[in-house]
Amino acid sequence: MNQPSSFRTSGATYIATIAIGHGLKHWYIAAFAVFLPLIVEEYEITAAGLTVIGLIRQFAGGFPNFFVGYASDRLRNYWHLMLPASFFFAALFMMLSGRTPWLWPIVAFASLGGVAASFWHPPAISMLSTRFPRRRGMAIAFHGSGSGAGEALGPLVVGFILVTWLADDWRFYTLISFMPAILITGIIYWLLAGAKASEPEVPTRSTKLIDTVGLLKYPVYTSLAYANFTRSFSHFGLLNFMPVYLAQDLGMDSFGVGFHVSLLTLLGVGLGPLLGYFSDRIGRRIPIVAAMGVIGISMLVIGMTGDGIALTLSLALAGLFLWSSQDVINATAMDAAPEGLQGSTVGLMFLSSLLGAAIGVVIMGFVVEITDSLKSIFWLAGAIATPGMLIFLFAPLRRNS
């Protein structure tokens, strides 16, 4: 006799839980971009110091994905536990960053928040990919839209709260924001536990750590790793320096900084599922090529203008694809993922993002130092992203066994 199904087991609830949880996790992490100009002012941090801070945070948030992907494949029957734990510890460490008066402990705790956050992506994308193999692009895109919403709304709302109610007391904000995180963790666990398969899944192969690196023997993964590298170079390099450019060079307050940072992902929230849907129907190549072109050209326009309505519109245009294109790239990677290596595949994709983000932070910091201009970051982002438009017209997107 069939048991009555719970709403927790429905596909819509499953996708919504993972997507909204992903968004809330990014909300907590993305708030640091609004805190950054306040921290720079308090501790008188130079461009070199900003580079070091950005590099530490990018490695903390990205490098663990190499191991988390492997762990995700080994612990595939505990995915429903990994997600709420990732959210809880990300929020906890961000709260602790506001409890210390010293700079480097602030950076350390914020970086540990990134480490905790990295435990979300491999199990979450693997869960969606295996449950919705025929709607993989759209399911992963909803997951990405959740994170895009968090990346966009987090800085926007946090900046508004800091300016309106807390007089830029970012430390107090981290304390009060941790309280709802406890409740949210419990809700995520309850929803995912109710949707967990009743019979444990037995992997058809034994996963080894070296398998993650072994994926690079397939040209499709080197192509997709390049796409993630260039996208992250532009996106996270901007996130490290753009808030300071907006605050110091353009004189924006915390809300203005938060609003413009949110534009890097805001419009992509709505476009993401559509991009995923069309990539399921027409293939992955056209969305990837279009994304690379729009990102690169938008950055070059900002480099030429630097402020005003051109800055706002170009950031919004780039924001259509900076976040949402990652979902199509990940869906393409999962199309080619060998059996039992779904988590490792995701780990490789996020590891390539880490390299792009880390190298982007270092090179942008170097360029800012030698040009003595924060505006130069936009020229560099455009120069890195634009060639991908041509490369992906011909890059392989399938795995040859």
C-alpha positions in Angstrom: 0.0 0.0 0.0 1.4 3.4 -1.0 2.0 5.9 1.8 0.5 9.3 1.3 3.2 11.7 0.0 4.2 14.7 2.1 4.6 18.1 0.5 8.2 17.8 1.5 8.7 15.1 -1.1 7.3 17.1 -4.0 9.7 18.3 -6.7 8.7 21.9 -6.3 9.3 21.8 -2.5 12.6 20.1 -3.1 13.9 22.7 -5.6 12.5 25.6 -3.5 14.1 24.4 -0.3 17.6 24.1 -1.9 17.3 27.3 -3.9 16.0 29.5 -1.0 18.5 27.9 1.5 21.2 28.7 -1.1 20.0 32.3 -1.3 20.0 32.8 2.4 23.5 31.4 2.8 24.7 33.8 0.2 22.8 36.7 1.9 25.0 36.2 5.0 28.2 35.9 3.1 27.6 38.7 0.7 27.0 41.2 3.5 30.7 41.4 3.9 30.9 43.5 0.7 29.0 46.2 2.5 31.1 45.9 5.6 34.3 46.2 3.6 34.5 50.0 3.1 33.7 50.5 6.8 36.5 48.1 7.7 38.9 49.8 5.3 38.1 53.1 6.9 38.4 51.8 10.5 41.7 50.1 10.0 43.1 52.3 7.2 43.7 49.4 4.8 45.7 50.0 1.6 45.2 48.4 -1.8 47.8 45.8 -1.0 46.0 45.0 2.2 42.7 44.6 0.3 44.4 42.2 -2.0 45.6 40.0 0.8 42.2 40.1 2.4 40.5 39.2 -0.8 43.0 36.4 -1.5 42.5 34.8 1.9 38.7 34.9 1.6 38.7 33.5 -2.0 40.9 30.6 -1.1 38.9 29.9 2.1 35.6 29.9 0.1 36.9 28.1 -3.0 39.7 25.7 -2.3 37.7 23.4 0.0 35.4 22.6 -2.9 38.1 20.3 -4.3 37.8 18.1 -1.1 34.1 18.8 -0.5 33.2 17.4 -4.0 35.0 14.2 -3.1 33.4 14.0 0.4 30.0 14.7 -1.2 30.4 11.6 -3.4 31.5 9.5 -0.5 28.7 10.8 1.8 25.9 10.9 -0.8 23.4 9.5 1.8 24.0 12.4 4.1 23.5 15.3 1.6 20.4 16.4 3.6 22.7 17.0 6.7 25.5 18.7 4.8 23.3 21.6 3.6 21.8 22.9 6.9 25.2 22.4 8.6 26.8 24.5 5.8 24.3 27.3 6.3 24.5 27.3 10.1 28.3 27.5 10.3 28.5 30.2 7.6 26.1 32.4 9.7 28.0 31.5 12.9 31.4 32.5 11.6 30.1 35.8 10.1 28.6 36.6 13.5 31.9 35.9 15.2 33.7 38.2 12.7 31.8 41.0 14.2 32.6 40.1 17.8 36.4 40.8 17.5 38.0 44.2 17.6 41.1 43.1 15.7 41.4 43.1 11.9 43.0 39.7 11.1 40.6 37.8 13.4 37.8 39.5 11.5 39.3 38.3 8.2 39.8 34.8 9.7 36.2 34.4 10.9 34.8 35.8 7.6 37.0 33.4 5.7 35.8 30.5 7.9 32.3 31.5 6.9 33.4 31.0 3.3 34.8 27.6 4.2 31.5 26.6 5.7 29.6 28.0 2.7 31.7 25.8 0.3 30.1 22.7 1.8 26.8 23.6 0.2 27.5 23.5 -3.6 28.6 19.9 -4.4 25.8 18.1 -2.5 23.1 20.6 -3.5 23.9 20.5 -7.2 24.4 16.7 -7.1 21.0 16.4 -5.4 19.3 18.4 -8.1 21.2 16.8 -11.0 20.4 13.3 -10.0 16.7 13.9 -9.1 15.9 16.0 -12.3 18.2 14.5 -15.0 15.8 15.7 -17.8 15.4 19.2 -16.4 18.9 19.5 -15.1 19.6 22.9 -16.6 16.4 24.5 -15.1 16.8 22.8 -11.7 20.4 24.0 -11.3 19.4 27.4 -12.6 16.7 27.8 -9.9 19.4 26.9 -7.4 21.7 29.5 -8.9 18.9 32.1 -8.9 18.5 31.5 -5.2 22.1 32.4 -4.7 21.8 35.3 -7.1 18.9 36.7 -5.0 21.0 36.4 -1.9 24.0 38.1 -3.5 21.7 40.9 -4.7 19.3 41.4 -1.9 21.9 40.8 0.9 24.1 43.9 0.2 21.0 46.0 -0.8 19.0 45.3 2.4 22.0 45.2 4.7 23.2 48.5 3.3 19.7 50.0 3.9 19.6 48.6 7.5 23.1 50.0 8.3 22.3 53.5 7.0 18.7 53.7 8.3 18.8 52.0 11.7 22.2 51.0 12.8 24.4 54.1 12.0 26.8 51.8 10.1 27.4 49.5 13.1 28.1 46.4 11.1 29.2 44.5 14.2 25.8 44.8 15.8 24.2 43.7 12.6 26.2 40.4 12.5 25.0 39.7 16.0 21.3 40.2 15.4 21.4 38.4 12.1 22.6 35.2 13.7 19.3 34.8 15.7 17.1 33.9 12.7 19.9 31.7 11.3 19.2 29.2 14.0 15.6 28.8 13.0 16.4 28.7 9.3 18.8 25.9 9.9 16.1 23.8 11.5 13.6 24.5 8.7 16.1 23.5 6.0 16.9 20.2 7.8 13.2 19.4 8.4 12.3 19.9 4.7 15.3 18.0 3.3 15.0 15.1 5.8 11.4 14.7 4.8 12.4 14.5 1.1 15.3 12.0 1.6 15.0 8.8 -0.2 13.8 5.9 2.0 16.4 3.5 0.8 20.1 4.4 0.9 21.8 4.7 -2.5 24.7 2.4 -3.1 27.3 3.9 -5.4 28.2 1.9 -8.4 31.9 2.8 -8.1 34.4 3.7 -5.4 35.3 7.4 -5.5 38.9 8.4 -5.1 40.2 11.9 -4.5 42.4 11.7 -7.6 39.3 11.2 -9.8 38.6 14.9 -9.5 41.9 15.8 -11.2 41.4 13.0 -13.6 38.3 14.7 -15.0 40.7 17.2 -16.7 41.7 14.6 -19.3 38.4 15.4 -21.0 38.6 18.6 -23.1 35.0 19.5 -22.1 36.1 20.1 -18.5 39.1 22.2 -19.4 36.8 24.3 -21.5 34.3 24.7 -18.8 37.0 25.3 -16.2 38.2 28.2 -18.4 34.7 29.6 -18.5 34.4 29.5 -14.8 37.9 31.0 -14.4 37.2 34.1 -16.5 33.7 34.6 -15.0 35.1 34.4 -11.4 38.1 36.6 -12.3 35.8 39.4 -13.3 33.1 38.9 -10.7 35.1 38.3 -7.5 37.8 40.7 -8.5 35.2 43.4 -8.7 33.6 42.4 -5.4 36.9 42.9 -3.7 37.7 46.4 -5.0 34.5 47.9 -6.4 32.8 48.6 -3.0 35.9 50.8 -2.1 35.8 52.5 -5.5 32.2 53.3 -5.0 32.7 54.6 -1.4 35.9 56.5 -1.8 36.1 57.6 -5.5 32.4 58.2 -6.0 31.4 59.1 -2.4 28.5 56.7 -2.0 27.1 55.7 1.4 26.5 52.1 2.5 23.1 51.9 0.8 24.6 53.2 -2.5 27.4 50.7 -2.3 25.0 47.9 -1.5 22.7 48.8 -4.3 25.5 48.8 -6.9 27.0 45.6 -5.6 23.6 44.0 -5.8 23.4 44.9 -9.5 26.2 42.3 -10.2 23.5 39.6 -9.6 20.1 41.2 -9.3 18.7 40.8 -12.9 20.3 37.4 -13.2 17.9 36.1 -10.6 15.0 36.2 -13.0 17.0 35.4 -16.1 18.7 32.3 -14.5 15.8 29.8 -14.7 14.9 31.0 -18.2 18.5 30.6 -19.3 18.5 27.1 -17.8 15.2 26.3 -19.5 16.4 27.4 -22.9 19.8 25.6 -22.5 17.8 22.4 -21.9 16.0 23.0 -25.2 18.5 24.6 -27.6 21.8 23.5 -26.0 24.3 25.1 -23.7 26.6 26.8 -26.2 24.6 29.8 -27.2 23.8 30.9 -23.5 27.5 30.6 -22.6 28.7 32.6 -25.6 26.2 35.3 -25.1 27.0 35.6 -21.4 30.8 36.0 -22.0 30.2 38.7 -24.6 27.8 40.7 -22.5 30.0 40.6 -19.4 33.1 41.6 -21.2 31.5 44.5 -23.2 29.7 45.8 -20.1 33.0 46.0 -18.2 34.7 47.8 -21.0 31.9 50.4 -21.1 32.3 51.1 -17.3 36.1 51.5 -17.9 35.3 54.2 -20.5 32.8 56.0 -18.3 33.4 55.2 -14.7 30.3 56.7 -13.1 26.8 58.0 -13.6 24.0 56.2 -15.3 26.4 54.3 -17.6 28.0 52.7 -14.6 24.6 51.6 -13.2 23.2 50.3 -16.5 26.4 48.5 -17.4 26.5 46.8 -14.0 22.9 45.8 -14.4 23.6 44.4 -17.8 26.6 42.4 -16.7 24.5 41.2 -13.7 22.2 39.4 -16.1 24.9 36.9 -16.7 27.7 37.1 -14.1 25.8 34.8 -11.8 23.3 33.0 -14.0 25.9 31.8 -16.6 27.5 29.8 -13.8 24.4 27.6 -13.7 24.5 26.8 -17.4 28.3 26.0 -17.1 27.6 23.7 -14.1 24.7 22.0 -16.0 27.0 21.4 -18.9 29.5 19.8 -16.6 26.9 17.6 -15.0 25.7 16.5 -18.5 29.2 15.0 -18.9 29.7 13.8 -15.3 30.8 10.2 -15.0 28.6 8.0 -12.8 29.4 8.4 -9.1 31.5 11.6 -9.7 28.7 14.2 -9.6 30.1 15.8 -6.5 33.7 15.7 -7.7 32.5 17.3 -11.0 31.0 20.2 -9.1 34.1 20.4 -6.9 36.2 20.8 -10.0 34.0 23.6 -11.4 34.1 25.5 -8.2 37.9 24.9 -7.9 38.3 26.6 -11.3 36.2 29.5 -10.0 38.5 29.7 -7.0 41.6 30.0 -9.2 39.9 32.7 -11.2 38.8 34.6 -8.2 42.1 34.4 -6.4 44.2 35.3 -9.4 41.7 38.0 -10.2 42.1 39.6 -6.8 45.9 39.5 -7.0 46.2 40.9 -10.5 43.5 43.6 -9.9 45.3 44.6 -6.8 48.6 44.8 -8.7 47.0 46.9 -11.5 45.4 49.2 -8.9 48.8 49.7 -7.3 50.7 50.5 -10.5 48.0 52.7 -12.0 46.9 54.3 -8.7 43.3 54.0 -10.0 40.5 51.7 -8.7 38.7 52.3 -12.0 41.3 50.2 -13.8 39.6 47.0 -12.5 36.8 47.4 -15.0 39.2 47.5 -18.0 40.9 44.4 -16.7 37.6 42.5 -16.1 36.5 43.3 -19.7 39.8 42.3 -21.2 39.7 38.9 -19.5 36.0 38.1 -20.1 35.5 39.2 -23.8 37.7 36.5 -25.5 35.6 33.8 -24.1 32.8 34.8 -26.4 34.9 33.6 -29.4 36.5 30.6 -27.7 33.2 29.1 -26.8 31.9 29.2 -30.3 34.1 26.2 -30.9 34.9 24.7 -27.5 33.9 21.1 -26.9 30.9 20.7 -24.5 30.6 16.9 -24.5 32.7 14.2 -23.0 34.2 11.6 -25.3 34.4 8.3 -23.3 
